Amino acid sequence: MMAKTQAFSQKISVAPMLDWTDRHFRYFMRFITRRAALYTEMVAAPALVLGARDKLLQYNKAEHPVILQVGGADPKQMALCAQMAEEYGYDGINVNAGCPSSRVQSGQFGAVLMAKPELVAECVAVMRAACKIPVSVKTRIALESQTHGDGFDELLHFADLVRKAGCAHLIVHARKAKLNWSPKDNRARLPLDYNVVYRLKGSFPDMPISINGNIMTLDEAQHHLQYVDGAMLGRVAYGNPYLLAEVDGRFYADPHPILSHAEVLQKMLPYLHEHQEALTVILPHLMGLFHGTPVAKKYKQVLNSRDLETISVFALSADAEQASQFPLK
């Protein structure tokens, strides 16, 4: 029997991205958008079950809504991960069934799971039984090696199984996956097919479905929302995070004031002082904040100085339009 899906609220979300969407980046993003859903980097289920779970699951309460993404193929381990996600207060847990990275494949999860939809459904079912938070799945259209057409039939079968198992939200990266290619090659060499995802939504009108894959503007996201329930932004949200500054008002009718680029940086200053030992990790996440502005080049030079006094003075001068002439030490 199909489980009831929970109320859908992820019109706009930021994709889980290895080495990028860590807790520091997510904290930073909350000064730009309060409403877009944020996802953790993928965490391997064995690492959570057997490793330092406190370190892996640590986050700041300001990050909500935040969803934990887990990679795994052992139903018992995945059920334990779901319990942990709920215990730590995550707003949901997501199963990685689409990443083609060799690092993920070696663990027998990610995109390889598209060849085992019954196993994914089993994982979803036991996770759903183990927790009260929503269980979602992120996948691609199909494995390139197992399809000759557009992959719709394979995706339809996959979606039907996970839906019946209790999947509350399906996110589809709108291209196939080739396992012996890198993620970069997958993006460059395999075409996007948004229509397949649109058709899937037509087949499951009551199941929340989000679309992912090279969505580079909010206008593009708005276009997709004519056909699906949510749009997930990936690399552009990291390279140009301030693009999401209009998300709350535009997609959620949230009237709170938008902070300027400089105000966002000013808000981050206490955090940078508090986590000085991690500046080499945190500062790269902030590099795109002034993307497309006249002071973008100077800003990157300031961050590369790794000097908090210099960064602080720049943050105050940027709003006064003095930053382009800002002197470095």
N, C-alpha and C positions, 0 to 999 in steps of 0.2 A: 504494500500500500504506500502510495506516495505521501511523504511527510509534507506538512504545510510549510511554505516558505515564509521567512520573516519579512517584515516591512522593509522595502528597499529604499536606501538613502544614499547610494553612491553614484550620483549623477556624474561627478568628476572624481577621479582618484589618481594617485601617483603610483606607478608600477613598482613592484619589488625589483631591485637591481643590486646584484652582487657588488660589494665594495663601495656602493654609493648610498643606498638608503638606510644607513645606520642611524643610531639614536641621535647623533649630533645633527645630521642633515634633517631629520624629522623635526627636531626641536626648532631649528632654524626656519623650516617651512611654516611653522605655526604662526610666525609673525607676518607671513604673507597671505596665508589662507587658513581660516579657522574651520572650514567646512569640508574641504576636499578630504577624502579618505586616504590615509597613508598606510603603506605596507612596509613591513620589515624586509631586510635582506632575507633570502632563503636560508633557513637553518636546517641542517641535516637532523633527521629524527634520532639516529643513533647518538649524535653529539648531545642532544637534549636529554636522552634517557640515561646515558652513561657518563656524561661530562659535567662541566661546571654550568649548571642550568641558570644559576643566579646571574652570572656574567652574560650568558647568551640572551636572557630574557629581560634584562634590565632596561628600563625606559623611564622617561619623565612623564608625569601625569598630564603635562601640557600637550602631549602628542595626540591625545584622543581626538577623533576616532582613529584607532590604529589596529591593524590586523596583522597577526603573526603568520608568515608564510613558512611552511614546513615541507621538506623534501624527504620522502620515505616510501617504502613499499611493503613494510611489515605491519599488518593491521593492528597487532597488539601494541607495537611501538607508537603507531599513529594515534591510537586511543589514549595512551599515556600523554602524548603531546597535547592532545585536545584538553585533557584534564588540567595540564600545566598552564595552558593558555588561559583557561577560565580562572584558575587559581591566581594568576598574576594580573588579572584584570583586563586582558585584551578584549577588544570589541568583536573579534571574530578570529577564525583560523582558516588558512587557505592552503590547499594542497597543490604543490607544484607538479603539474603533469604536462609541461610544455617546453621547459628549457632544454636546448640542444647541447649545452656546454659539456665538454668531455669530463669536466670535474663532476658534473651531476650524473652523467651516464655511468661513471665508474661505480656509483652507489646504486645503480639499477632503479633510478627514479628520474623525474623530469620527463623529457619527451619520449623516452622509451616506454613510458606507461600508456601512451596512446595505443600501443599494440596489445595492452592488457586492460581493456575497459572494465572487465568484470572485477579485476583486482582493485582498480580505483574505486569502483562502486562499493566493494566490500570495505575498503578503508573509510569511505565516507559514512557508511552505515554504522560502523563501530565507533567512529568519532562522534557522530550525531548522538549515539546512545550514551556516550561518556561525558557529554557536556551540554550546557544549555545555550552557549553562544553559537552564532551561525557558522556553519561549515561550508566553505566555498571551494571552487576548483578553478585553477587557471591552466588553460591548455592552448593548443594550436588547432588548425583545421584538421590535419591528419598527417601521418607520416608519408613523405613523398614516395618512399620505396613501396608503399602498400596501396597506392591509389593510381589510377590511370585517368580518372576524370577530375572534377574540381574538389573532390573530397567531401562533398555534402553528405553523402550516405553514411560515410564513416563517422563524421561529426554528429550526425543525427542519432546514430546508434549509441555513441559515447554519451551524448547529452541525455538521452532517454534513460540510460542505466544510472547515471549519477543523480538525475532528478528523482527517480524512484527510490534511490537510497537515502534521500534527504538533503541533497545539495541545495543550499539556500540561494546560491548566486554563482553563475558560470561566467567566467571571463575568457574570451577567445581572442588570441593574437591571430589576426586575419591573414595568416599565411601558413603553408605547410612547413614541416620541419624535415631536414635531412641530417641524419645522425652523425655522419662522418665529416660534416662541415662545422666550422666554428660558428658561434652566434653571429659574428660579423659577416661571414660568407652567406649564412642563411638570409640575413637582411638584404645583402647586396644581390644575391643570385636567384632568390625565390620571390615571385611576385605576390603582392597583396591582392586579396579578393574579398573586399568588404561585403559584397553581395551574398556570399555564402553565409556570413554571420547574420545578415538581415533576414535571409530565408529561414535560418534556424529560429530566430525570434518569432517569425510567423508561424512556425510549427509548434512553439511552446509559448503562447502569449502570456501565460500566468507565471512563467519562470523568469526571474530577473537575469538579464544577460547584458554584459558589458563588452565593448569592443576595444581592442588594443592593436597598435601597429602603425607607426609613423604618423601619428596625429600631432601636428606641429603648431596649430593655432587654436584659439577658443572658438573661432568661427567654424573650423572643421569639426570640433567637438560638438558644437550646436547642430551641425548638419547630421552627424551620426545619431544624435538623440531623437531625430525624427523616426528612426527605425529600431533602435535598441534603447535599453534603459540607462546605460552608463557608458562613459568614454574614459579610458585609462591612458594617461600621458606617461611616456617613458623618458627617453634621453633628453627631450626638450625641457622637461621639468627640472632636470639637473643642470643642463647647460644654460638655461634661461629661466631660473625659478620665479622671477618677478612677473613672468607671463601669467601666473596664477593669481595675481593680486586682484583681478576682477571677478574671480570665480564665485566668491561668496554672494556678491550682489547680483550677478548675472544669472547664476544657476540656482541659488538658494534664497533669493530675496532677503538676504541678510544686510541690513542697512549700516552696519558698523563702519567707521571711517577707515579708508585704506591708508596704510603707512607709506611714506615715500621710501625710495631706495635707502636714503641716508638714515631715516628713522628706523628702518629694519636693522641696519648695521649698528645703530646706537643701542637698540634693544638687545642685540647679541653681545655687547661689550661685557656685562657682568658675567655671562656664561663663559666667555673667553678667558676672563681673569680667573674664574673658578676652576677651569680645566686647562690651565697653562701647560700641564704635562702632555696634553693631547693636541696641541696646536698643529702639529704636522699632519694630524688626521683631520682636524676640524676645518682648517682654513681652506683646503682645496674644495670643500663643499660650498664655500661662500664665493668662489671665484666668479660665478656667473651672475651675481646679484645686479651689477651695473651693465649687463650685456646690452649693447645697442645704444648706450648713452655716450656723450662726448668724453666722459671721464673713465670709460671702461679700462683703457690701457693703463692709465695712472693708478687706478684702483688695484689692478692686479699686481703692479709693482709694489704698492703699499702692503698688500697681503703677503707678498713674497719676502718682505722685510722681516716678517714674523715679530715685529716690535709692537707691543700693545699700545705704547704711548703714541707711536706714529699712526696706528690704525684709529685710535680714539680721536686724535686731532683731525684726521681725514673725515671721519664720520660727522664731525661738527661742521667742517668746511664744505662738504658736498652739497648740503642744502642751500648754502650761501653762494653756490656756483663759483667757488674759488678753487675747487679741487683740481682743475686742469693745470693750474699753476702751482700745485702743492709741492713744496720742496721735500725731497727725501733726505734722511740723515746721511 
